[in-house]
Amino acid sequence: MPTDYETGLGRNAANYTPMTPVDFIARAAEVHGDRLAVVHGPIRRNWAQTYERARRLASALERRGIGQSDTVAVLLPNIPAMVEAHFGIPMLGAVMNALNTRLDAASLSFMIQHGEAKMLIADSEYATTVREIVRQAPHLQLVIVDDLLGPGPADIPGATDYEALLAEGDPAYAWRFPEDEWNAITLNYTSGTTGNPKGVVYHHRGAATNAVSNILEWDMPRHAVYLWTLPMFHCNGWCFPWTVALRAGVNVCLRKVEAQACFDLIRQERVTHYCGAPIVHSLLANAPDALRAGIDWTVKGMVAGAPPPSSLLARTSAIGFELTHVYGLTEVYGPATVCAEQAEWAALGAREQAVQKARQGVRYHLEAGASVFDPETMQPVPADGETIGEIMFRGNICMKGYLKNEEATQKAFAGGWFHTGDLAVLCPDGYIKIKDRAKDIIISGGENISSVEVEDVLYQHPAVLAVAVVAQPHEKWGETPCAFVELKEGAVLTADELIAFACERLARFKVPRTVLFETLPKTSTGKIQKFELRQRIGSTTAIDV
């Protein structure tokens, strides 16, 4: 008979507590209460003060009728109120819905109504949008943040000032752990472009485990100084509001990403870490050298959102910035794989190192599984670096599912794995290397062309700042590559010159037949909007799902 390890050994209040990232701020205040927590212009608050404000927010919300599983929407830039919302809202069991600040009123209204938000906390900068939202959702309680670095107060009838709301709350509010760590903590909408976006539901356990994984993947030290170049509305800032609290670090807030402002804050606050899409890192890497004057320490960046060109990784390394490449989606709390560096890579040349680091890598520490599968057989593809399959995830760092969309949830989790829709190969060393989104593969004359591969080559040209390659309809070949290119400031380059450059580095059928120069359309997180480019040239694959 096996030993009985169950009888009399059940869970109780002494030996089991549901996981939640909300507790991270409580510990930061208890242990490092006097340490700096938030910087925003002249505002400098420590962890004890930030914890008090979050508790005031939770208390005030409860007094306004917000309770367990109620949705509170927030429309805020990266300001202190956004940090506080990540803790104050879930403190009372409510669910935070961080909204994309660049969306139109119709899209935001859909999200607010679909998520059944009872309250909207919004920055005064978005007053025009808020007025339209309120017309469509008159039941909504409205709170307006008059940020000291914002445009000034907004006159919206019936709205409560954020600071007045906090004044209603109890600074010693006795917040509570969730009854179940599977309870929802946040709601994040995907950026759908051909229909309504899907509401991705996060749970307390997933948010906590991804926050811890962020530290492990980055070896993030205690009291790290984190610059908010990544929007906190995007996958809850990849869970970094909770990560920074866990390290009792410093949230250096930033309303808008501009090279001058970023370098000024990096220098003034001695920033150690920041995150963003490749375009954000490119902005900093290609900025005039004078802007970086006085920054003589290593600044660590985390890059995701699209496969970073190897040329970008090489450039950031040259200026003393150390990038870690991660990969993920909204459905996996932001990053869930990391290109973990190996010691032997140090012996490689800069270009070869960058190629290795541009891969999507291996599963996060606290993710149970990430690999490449044949979606038809659900069998892993061979680790040959050639066989294309679909990237799939399994584990705690996966969403609960899509709100009010059981069919989409079941499809996403078919076979016991989360299906990303991203195509990749598995390298001989077990590292994942993305090839494309399924919709971004270009099929020319029966040959599959990876737009990512073509983009990586074009990024190597010194005049290129950003590039997107999409399928262009072709009478003979079906599709051919079309490159949309954004040049660096002051650079001069012709289409023929760039095509000739590509011909030296790519098989002829992969070389773009058309090159168009323009400023590329981007999301608020810096991700290039390929669907707009596909629509512009009449591609038959011009959808984005």
C-alpha positions as CSV (number, residue, x, y, z in Angstrom):
1,M,0.0,0.0,0.0
2,P,1.3,3.5,-0.8
3,T,1.7,6.0,2.0
4,D,-1.4,8.1,2.6
5,Y,-0.4,11.7,2.0
6,E,-4.0,13.0,2.0
7,T,-5.9,12.1,5.2
8,G,-5.6,14.9,7.7
9,L,-3.3,16.9,5.4
10,G,-5.9,19.2,3.8
11,R,-5.6,22.8,2.9
12,N,-6.3,25.4,5.6
13,A,-5.8,29.0,6.3
14,A,-2.3,28.4,7.7
15,N,-0.9,26.4,4.8
16,Y,-2.6,27.7,1.7
17,T,-3.2,31.1,0.3
18,P,-4.3,31.8,-3.3
19,M,-1.6,33.5,-5.4
20,T,-2.2,37.1,-6.4
21,P,0.2,39.8,-7.5
22,V,-1.8,42.3,-5.4
23,D,0.2,41.0,-2.4
24,F,3.4,42.2,-4.1
25,I,2.7,45.9,-3.3
26,A,1.8,45.0,0.3
27,R,5.3,43.4,0.8
28,A,7.0,46.3,-1.0
29,A,5.4,48.7,1.5
30,E,6.1,46.5,4.5
31,V,9.8,45.9,3.7
32,H,10.8,48.8,1.5
33,G,8.2,51.4,2.4
34,D,10.6,54.3,2.3
35,R,12.1,53.3,-1.1
36,L,11.1,55.3,-4.2
37,A,8.2,53.7,-6.1
38,V,6.9,56.2,-8.6
39,V,8.5,59.1,-10.5
40,H,6.4,61.4,-12.6
41,G,7.6,64.9,-13.2
42,P,7.8,66.5,-9.7
43,I,5.9,63.6,-8.2
44,R,8.1,61.2,-6.2
45,R,6.2,58.7,-4.0
46,N,7.6,55.8,-2.0
47,W,6.1,52.4,-1.7
48,A,4.2,53.1,1.5
49,Q,2.5,56.1,-0.1
50,T,1.7,54.2,-3.3
51,Y,0.3,51.3,-1.3
52,E,-1.8,53.8,0.7
53,R,-3.2,55.3,-2.5
54,A,-4.1,51.9,-3.9
55,R,-5.9,51.0,-0.7
56,R,-7.8,54.3,-0.9
57,L,-8.8,53.5,-4.5
58,A,-10.1,50.1,-3.5
59,S,-12.0,51.5,-0.6
60,A,-13.5,54.3,-2.6
61,L,-14.6,51.9,-5.4
62,E,-16.3,49.7,-2.8
63,R,-18.2,52.7,-1.4
64,R,-19.3,53.5,-4.9
65,G,-20.8,50.0,-5.3
66,I,-18.0,48.2,-7.1
67,G,-17.6,44.6,-5.8
68,Q,-16.5,41.1,-6.7
69,S,-16.1,40.5,-10.4
70,D,-17.4,44.0,-11.4
71,T,-15.5,45.5,-14.3
72,V,-13.7,48.8,-13.9
73,A,-12.4,50.2,-17.2
74,V,-9.4,52.5,-17.3
75,L,-8.3,54.8,-20.2
76,L,-5.0,56.1,-19.0
77,P,-1.5,56.8,-20.3
78,N,1.5,55.6,-18.3
79,I,0.9,57.8,-15.2
80,P,0.8,57.1,-11.5
81,A,-2.9,56.5,-11.5
82,M,-2.4,53.6,-13.9
83,V,0.1,52.0,-11.6
84,E,-2.4,52.4,-8.7
85,A,-5.2,50.9,-10.7
86,H,-3.3,47.6,-11.2
87,F,-3.5,47.1,-7.4
88,G,-6.5,49.0,-6.2
89,I,-9.1,47.5,-8.5
90,P,-8.2,43.8,-7.9
91,M,-7.9,44.5,-4.1
92,L,-11.6,44.2,-3.7
93,G,-12.1,41.4,-6.2
94,A,-13.0,43.7,-9.1
95,V,-11.6,43.2,-12.7
96,M,-9.5,45.9,-14.4
97,N,-10.1,46.5,-18.1
98,A,-7.2,48.6,-19.4
99,L,-8.3,50.2,-22.7
100,N,-6.1,51.1,-25.6
101,T,-5.8,54.9,-25.5
102,R,-5.6,55.2,-29.3
103,L,-8.8,53.5,-30.2
104,D,-11.9,55.4,-31.4
105,A,-15.0,55.9,-29.3
106,A,-17.0,53.2,-31.1
107,S,-14.4,50.5,-30.4
108,L,-14.0,51.5,-26.8
109,S,-17.8,51.6,-26.3
110,F,-18.0,48.1,-27.6
111,M,-15.4,46.9,-25.1
112,I,-17.0,48.8,-22.2
113,Q,-20.4,47.3,-23.0
114,H,-19.1,43.8,-23.7
115,G,-17.2,43.8,-20.5
116,E,-20.1,45.3,-18.6
117,A,-18.0,48.0,-17.0
118,K,-19.6,49.8,-14.2
119,M,-17.0,52.6,-14.0
120,L,-14.5,54.3,-16.3
121,I,-11.4,56.0,-15.0
122,A,-10.0,58.2,-17.8
123,D,-7.3,60.8,-18.3
124,S,-8.5,64.3,-19.3
125,E,-6.6,64.1,-22.5
126,Y,-9.3,61.7,-23.8
127,A,-12.2,64.0,-22.8
128,T,-13.7,64.1,-26.3
129,T,-13.7,60.3,-26.6
130,V,-15.1,60.0,-23.1
131,R,-18.0,62.2,-23.8
132,E,-18.9,60.0,-26.8
133,I,-18.6,56.9,-24.7
134,V,-20.8,58.3,-22.0
135,R,-23.5,59.1,-24.6
136,Q,-23.5,55.4,-25.6
137,A,-23.2,54.2,-22.0
138,P,-25.1,56.6,-19.7
139,H,-25.0,54.2,-16.8
140,L,-21.3,54.4,-16.5
141,Q,-19.8,56.0,-13.4
142,L,-17.1,58.3,-14.6
143,V,-13.8,59.4,-12.9
144,I,-11.4,61.8,-14.6
145,V,-7.7,62.0,-13.8
146,D,-6.3,65.6,-14.2
147,D,-2.7,64.6,-14.5
148,L,-0.2,67.4,-13.7
149,L,1.7,66.7,-17.0
150,G,-1.5,66.4,-19.0
151,P,-3.6,68.9,-20.9
152,G,-5.5,70.2,-17.9
153,P,-9.0,69.6,-16.4
154,A,-11.8,68.4,-18.6
155,D,-15.4,69.7,-18.1
156,I,-17.5,66.5,-18.2
157,P,-20.8,66.7,-16.3
158,G,-21.2,64.1,-13.6
159,A,-17.6,63.1,-13.5
160,T,-15.7,62.7,-10.2
161,D,-12.1,64.0,-9.9
162,Y,-9.7,61.1,-9.3
163,E,-8.0,62.8,-6.4
164,A,-11.4,63.5,-4.8
165,L,-12.3,59.9,-5.3
166,L,-9.1,58.8,-3.4
167,A,-10.0,61.2,-0.6
168,E,-13.2,59.3,0.0
169,G,-11.2,56.1,0.6
170,D,-9.7,54.5,3.6
171,P,-5.8,54.5,3.6
172,A,-5.9,51.4,5.8
173,Y,-8.5,49.5,3.8
174,A,-8.4,45.8,4.6
175,W,-8.1,44.4,1.2
176,R,-8.6,40.7,0.7
177,F,-6.9,37.8,-1.2
178,P,-9.1,36.3,-3.9
179,E,-11.1,33.3,-2.7
180,D,-9.7,31.4,-5.7
181,E,-6.5,32.3,-7.6
182,W,-8.4,31.3,-10.7
183,N,-10.6,34.4,-10.3
184,A,-10.4,37.0,-13.0
185,I,-8.0,39.9,-12.3
186,T,-8.0,41.8,-15.6
187,L,-9.7,41.9,-19.0
188,N,-7.7,42.7,-22.1
189,Y,-9.1,43.1,-25.6
190,T,-7.3,41.9,-28.7
191,S,-6.8,44.4,-31.5
192,G,-9.3,42.9,-33.9
193,T,-9.6,44.6,-37.3
194,T,-12.1,42.5,-39.1
195,G,-14.8,42.2,-36.5
196,N,-15.2,42.7,-32.8
197,P,-12.1,42.2,-30.7
198,K,-12.0,39.3,-28.2
199,G,-11.9,39.9,-24.5
200,V,-9.0,37.9,-23.0
201,V,-9.5,37.1,-19.3
202,Y,-6.5,36.9,-17.0
203,H,-6.5,35.2,-13.6
204,H,-4.6,36.0,-10.4
205,R,-2.4,33.0,-10.6
206,G,-1.3,33.7,-14.2
207,A,-0.6,37.4,-13.5
208,A,1.5,36.5,-10.5
209,T,3.5,33.7,-12.2
210,N,4.2,35.8,-15.3
211,A,5.4,38.7,-13.0
212,V,7.8,36.4,-11.2
213,S,8.9,34.9,-14.6
214,N,9.8,38.4,-15.8
215,I,12.2,38.7,-12.9
216,L,13.7,35.3,-13.5
217,E,14.2,35.7,-17.3
218,W,15.9,39.1,-16.8
219,D,17.7,38.4,-13.5
220,M,16.0,41.7,-12.5
221,P,17.6,43.0,-9.3
222,R,15.9,44.5,-6.3
223,H,15.2,48.2,-6.7
224,A,15.5,48.1,-10.5
225,V,14.5,51.4,-12.1
226,Y,12.0,50.7,-14.8
227,L,11.1,53.2,-17.6
228,W,7.5,52.9,-18.8
229,T,8.0,53.0,-22.6
230,L,5.6,50.0,-23.0
231,P,1.9,51.0,-22.6
232,M,0.5,49.6,-19.4
233,F,-2.8,48.9,-21.3
234,H,-1.0,46.4,-23.5
235,C,-1.3,43.0,-21.7
236,N,-1.2,45.0,-18.5
237,G,2.3,46.2,-19.4
238,W,3.4,42.6,-19.8
239,C,2.6,42.2,-16.1
240,F,5.4,44.6,-15.2
241,P,3.4,46.8,-12.8
242,W,3.3,43.7,-10.6
243,T,6.9,42.8,-11.4
244,V,8.3,46.2,-10.4
245,A,6.4,46.0,-7.1
246,L,7.8,42.5,-6.4
247,R,11.3,44.0,-6.8
248,A,10.4,47.2,-4.9
249,G,11.7,49.0,-8.0
250,V,10.9,52.4,-9.4
251,N,8.2,53.1,-11.9
252,V,9.4,56.0,-14.1
253,C,6.2,57.1,-15.8
254,L,6.1,58.5,-19.3
255,R,3.1,59.9,-21.0
256,K,4.6,59.7,-24.5
257,V,7.6,57.9,-26.0
258,E,10.0,60.4,-27.5
259,A,13.8,59.8,-27.8
260,Q,14.7,63.1,-26.0
261,A,12.3,62.4,-23.1
262,C,13.5,58.8,-22.8
263,F,17.1,59.6,-22.7
264,D,16.6,62.5,-20.2
265,L,14.8,60.2,-17.8
266,I,17.3,57.4,-18.3
267,R,20.0,59.8,-17.3
268,Q,18.2,61.6,-14.5
269,E,16.8,58.5,-12.8
270,R,19.5,56.1,-13.8
271,V,17.0,53.8,-15.5
272,T,18.1,50.2,-15.6
273,H,15.3,48.5,-17.5
274,Y,12.6,49.2,-20.1
275,C,10.4,47.2,-22.6
276,G,8.9,47.7,-26.0
277,A,8.3,46.7,-29.6
278,P,11.3,46.8,-32.0
279,I,10.2,50.2,-33.2
280,V,10.7,51.6,-29.7
281,H,14.2,50.2,-29.5
282,S,15.0,51.4,-33.0
283,L,14.0,54.9,-32.0
284,L,16.5,54.9,-29.2
285,A,19.2,53.0,-31.0
286,N,19.1,55.4,-34.0
287,A,18.9,58.6,-32.0
288,P,21.7,61.1,-32.2
289,D,24.7,60.2,-30.1
290,A,24.4,63.5,-28.2
291,L,21.1,62.4,-26.6
292,R,22.9,59.5,-24.9
293,A,25.6,61.7,-23.4
294,G,26.3,60.8,-19.8
295,I,24.7,57.3,-19.9
296,D,27.7,55.2,-19.1
297,W,26.0,52.1,-17.6
298,T,24.3,49.1,-19.3
299,V,20.6,49.6,-19.8
300,K,18.6,46.4,-20.2
301,G,15.7,46.3,-22.7
302,M,13.1,43.6,-23.4
303,V,11.9,43.4,-27.0
304,A,8.8,41.7,-28.3
305,G,5.8,42.4,-30.5
306,A,7.5,41.3,-33.7
307,P,10.7,39.4,-34.4
308,P,13.5,41.9,-33.9
309,P,15.8,42.3,-36.9
310,S,19.3,41.0,-36.1
311,S,20.6,44.4,-37.2
312,L,18.6,46.1,-34.4
313,L,20.1,43.7,-31.8
314,A,23.6,44.5,-33.1
315,R,23.0,48.2,-33.1
316,T,21.6,48.3,-29.5
317,S,24.5,46.3,-28.3
318,A,26.9,48.8,-30.0
319,I,25.4,51.7,-27.9
320,G,25.6,49.8,-24.6
321,F,22.0,48.6,-24.4
322,E,21.5,44.9,-23.8
323,L,18.3,43.5,-25.3
324,T,16.5,40.3,-24.3
325,H,14.2,38.9,-26.9
326,V,10.8,37.6,-25.6
327,Y,7.7,36.4,-27.5
328,G,4.1,36.0,-26.6
329,L,0.6,37.3,-27.2
330,T,-2.2,38.9,-25.2
331,E,-3.6,35.4,-24.5
332,V,-0.4,34.5,-22.6
333,Y,0.0,37.7,-20.5
334,G,2.5,39.2,-22.9
335,P,5.8,37.4,-23.0
336,A,5.9,33.7,-22.4
337,T,9.1,32.6,-24.2
338,V,12.6,34.0,-23.9
339,C,15.7,33.7,-26.0
340,A,17.8,32.6,-23.1
341,E,21.4,33.3,-24.0
342,Q,24.0,30.5,-23.9
343,A,27.6,30.9,-22.9
344,E,28.9,29.6,-26.2
345,W,27.3,32.5,-28.1
346,A,29.9,34.8,-26.7
347,A,32.5,33.2,-29.1
348,L,30.4,34.2,-32.1
349,G,30.8,37.4,-34.1
350,A,28.4,40.3,-33.4
351,R,26.2,39.4,-36.5
352,E,26.1,35.7,-35.6
353,Q,25.2,36.5,-32.0
354,A,22.4,38.8,-33.1
355,V,21.0,36.0,-35.3
356,Q,20.9,33.7,-32.3
357,K,19.3,36.3,-30.1
358,A,16.6,37.1,-32.7
359,R,14.9,33.8,-32.1
360,Q,11.9,33.4,-29.9
361,G,13.6,30.9,-27.7
362,V,12.3,28.7,-25.0
363,R,9.4,28.7,-22.5
364,Y,9.3,31.1,-19.6
365,H,10.4,29.6,-16.2
366,L,6.9,29.3,-14.9
367,E,5.2,28.3,-18.2
368,A,4.7,24.6,-18.4
369,G,5.2,24.2,-22.2
370,A,6.0,26.1,-25.4
371,S,6.8,24.3,-28.6
372,V,6.0,24.0,-32.3
373,F,3.4,21.5,-33.4
374,D,1.7,20.2,-36.5
375,P,-1.8,21.7,-35.9
376,E,-3.4,18.8,-37.8
377,T,-1.7,15.9,-35.9
378,M,-0.9,17.8,-32.7
379,Q,2.6,16.2,-32.9
380,P,5.8,18.2,-32.3
381,V,7.7,19.0,-35.5
382,P,11.2,17.7,-35.8
383,A,13.9,19.9,-34.4
384,D,15.5,20.4,-37.8
385,G,15.1,24.2,-38.2
386,E,13.1,23.6,-41.4
387,T,9.8,22.0,-40.7
388,I,7.1,24.6,-40.2
389,G,4.5,24.2,-37.6
390,E,2.4,26.4,-35.2
391,I,3.7,27.7,-31.9
392,M,1.6,26.5,-28.9
393,F,1.6,27.1,-25.2
394,R,0.4,25.3,-22.1
395,G,0.5,26.2,-18.4
396,N,-0.3,28.8,-15.8
397,I,0.6,31.7,-18.1
398,C,-2.4,31.1,-20.3
399,M,-5.6,33.1,-20.2
400,K,-8.8,31.7,-18.7
401,G,-10.4,32.2,-22.1
402,Y,-12.3,34.7,-24.2
403,L,-15.1,36.5,-22.4
404,K,-18.6,35.4,-23.6
405,N,-17.1,33.4,-26.5
406,E,-17.0,29.7,-25.6
407,E,-16.6,28.6,-29.2
408,A,-13.4,30.7,-29.7
409,T,-12.1,29.6,-26.3
410,Q,-12.5,25.9,-27.2
411,K,-10.9,26.4,-30.6
412,A,-8.0,28.2,-29.1
413,F,-7.4,25.4,-26.5
414,A,-8.0,22.4,-28.9
415,G,-5.9,19.4,-28.0
416,G,-4.9,20.8,-24.6
417,W,-2.6,23.5,-26.0
418,F,-3.2,27.2,-26.7
419,H,-2.9,27.7,-30.5
420,T,-1.2,31.0,-31.3
421,G,-1.6,31.1,-35.1
422,D,2.1,31.9,-35.4
423,L,4.2,29.7,-37.8
424,A,7.7,28.7,-36.7
425,V,10.4,26.0,-36.8
426,L,12.1,24.2,-33.9
427,C,15.9,24.6,-34.1
428,P,18.2,21.7,-33.3
429,D,19.0,23.3,-29.9
430,G,15.3,23.3,-29.1
431,Y,14.8,27.1,-29.6
432,I,11.7,28.3,-31.4
433,K,12.2,30.5,-34.5
434,I,9.2,32.3,-35.8
435,K,8.6,32.3,-39.5
436,D,5.4,34.3,-39.8
437,R,1.8,34.7,-38.9
438,A,-0.2,32.2,-40.9
439,K,-1.7,35.2,-42.8
440,D,1.7,36.8,-43.5
441,I,3.2,33.9,-45.4
442,I,3.6,34.9,-49.1
443,I,2.9,32.1,-51.6
444,S,4.6,32.9,-54.8
445,G,4.5,30.4,-57.7
446,G,3.8,27.7,-55.1
447,E,6.8,28.7,-53.0
448,N,6.3,29.8,-49.4
449,I,8.2,33.1,-48.6
450,S,8.6,34.3,-45.0
451,S,8.0,38.0,-44.8
452,V,10.0,38.0,-41.6
453,E,13.1,36.6,-43.5
454,V,12.8,39.3,-46.2
455,E,12.3,42.0,-43.6
456,D,15.4,40.9,-41.7
457,V,17.5,41.3,-44.8
458,L,16.1,44.8,-45.7
459,Y,16.7,46.0,-42.1
460,Q,20.4,45.4,-42.7
461,H,20.5,48.3,-45.1
462,P,21.9,51.3,-43.1
463,A,19.2,53.7,-44.5
464,V,16.2,51.6,-43.3
465,L,14.4,52.5,-40.1
466,A,11.4,50.3,-40.4
467,V,10.1,47.8,-43.0
468,A,7.0,45.6,-43.6
469,V,6.8,43.1,-46.3
470,V,3.3,41.9,-47.4
471,A,1.9,39.9,-50.3
472,Q,1.0,41.8,-53.5
473,P,-1.3,40.1,-56.0
474,H,0.5,39.0,-59.2
475,E,-1.2,37.7,-62.4
476,K,1.5,35.1,-63.0
477,W,2.9,34.1,-59.6
478,G,-0.3,34.6,-57.5
479,E,1.6,36.7,-55.0
480,T,5.0,38.5,-54.8
481,P,6.6,40.4,-51.9
482,C,6.0,44.1,-51.6
483,A,8.1,46.1,-49.2
484,F,6.9,49.2,-47.4
485,V,9.9,51.0,-46.1
486,E,10.4,53.9,-43.7
487,L,13.8,55.6,-44.0
488,K,16.0,57.0,-41.2
489,E,15.9,60.8,-41.0
490,G,18.0,62.4,-43.7
491,A,18.6,59.1,-45.5
492,V,18.3,58.8,-49.3
493,L,17.6,55.5,-51.0
494,T,15.9,54.4,-54.2
495,A,13.8,51.3,-54.8
496,D,16.2,49.9,-57.3
497,E,19.1,50.3,-54.8
498,L,17.2,48.4,-52.1
499,I,16.2,45.7,-54.5
500,A,19.8,45.3,-55.7
501,F,20.8,45.1,-52.0
502,A,18.3,42.3,-51.4
503,C,19.3,40.4,-54.5
504,E,22.8,40.0,-53.0
505,R,21.3,38.3,-49.9
506,L,18.1,36.5,-50.9
507,A,17.0,34.0,-53.5
508,R,15.6,35.9,-56.4
509,F,12.0,34.8,-55.9
510,K,12.1,36.2,-52.3
511,V,13.2,39.7,-53.4
512,P,10.5,42.3,-53.3
513,R,9.3,43.3,-56.8
514,T,7.8,46.5,-55.4
515,V,9.3,48.9,-52.8
516,L,7.2,51.8,-51.5
517,F,8.7,54.5,-49.2
518,E,6.4,56.0,-46.5
519,T,5.8,56.4,-42.8
520,L,4.5,53.0,-41.7
521,P,1.2,52.7,-39.8
522,K,1.7,51.5,-36.3
523,T,-0.3,50.5,-33.2
524,S,0.1,52.3,-29.9
525,T,2.7,49.7,-28.9
526,G,4.8,50.3,-32.0
527,K,3.7,47.2,-33.9
528,I,3.4,47.8,-37.6
529,Q,-0.1,47.4,-38.9
530,K,0.3,45.0,-41.8
531,F,-3.4,44.6,-42.5
532,E,-3.5,48.3,-43.5
533,L,-0.7,47.8,-46.0
534,R,-2.3,44.6,-47.4
535,Q,-5.6,46.5,-47.9
536,R,-3.7,49.3,-49.6
537,I,-2.3,47.0,-52.3
538,G,-5.4,44.9,-52.7
539,S,-4.0,41.7,-51.2
540,T,-6.3,38.7,-51.1
541,T,-4.9,38.1,-47.6
542,A,-5.7,41.6,-46.4
543,I,-7.5,40.5,-43.3
544,D,-6.2,40.6,-39.8
545,V,-7.7,38.3,-37.1
